[in-house]
Amino acid sequence: MDVLKINVPAALATHIESALTRLAYLHPDVEWTLDVEGDCLRAFYAPNTHTPEDLRKEALFQLYREKIHHDTLSIRDRLYEAI
C-alpha cells in the first residue's frame, strides 16, 4: 500500500469530516484518515488501482463540494420556505 498526504487549504478545513465520509463511500478500497495535526488527509491505497494525482483531485473536489453545500444551505432553506 502507498500513502498519499493531501494538504487541506484552511478555507476547506471545517469540511474535512463530511468529505471523509463521502470519500469512504465513493472509494471503499482506499483508507482515508485525518492526519494527527488535522490539517491534511492521508490516503492509503493500492498503486495499481489509483494514481496519487487522481486521489488528490478527488479529495479536493469533495472538500470543495462540501463547502459549497454548507455555504448554500441558507439559500436553499429560503427557497423551500417560499414554495
VENNORNOR-V604239 format. One record per residue. N is the residue number from 1. PHI is phi as a letter, one per 40 degrees, with the letter a starting at -180 (none if undefined). Layout:
N/PHI, N/PHI
//
This chain:
1/none, 2/b, 3/b, 4/b, 5/c, 6/b, 7/c, 8/b, 9/c, 10/d, 11/c, 12/b, 13/c, 14/c, 15/b, 16/c, 17/c, 18/c, 19/c, 20/c, 21/c, 22/c, 23/c, 24/c, 25/c, 26/c, 27/b, 28/c, 29/c, 30/b, 31/c, 32/c, 33/b, 34/c, 35/c, 36/d, 37/c, 38/g, 39/b, 40/a, 41/b, 42/b, 43/b, 44/b, 45/a, 46/c, 47/c, 48/c, 49/b, 50/a, 51/b, 52/d, 53/c, 54/c, 55/c, 56/c, 57/c, 58/c, 59/c, 60/c, 61/c, 62/c, 63/c, 64/c, 65/c, 66/c, 67/c, 68/c, 69/d, 70/c, 71/c, 72/b, 73/d, 74/c, 75/c, 76/c, 77/c, 78/c, 79/c, 80/c, 81/c, 82/c, 83/c
//
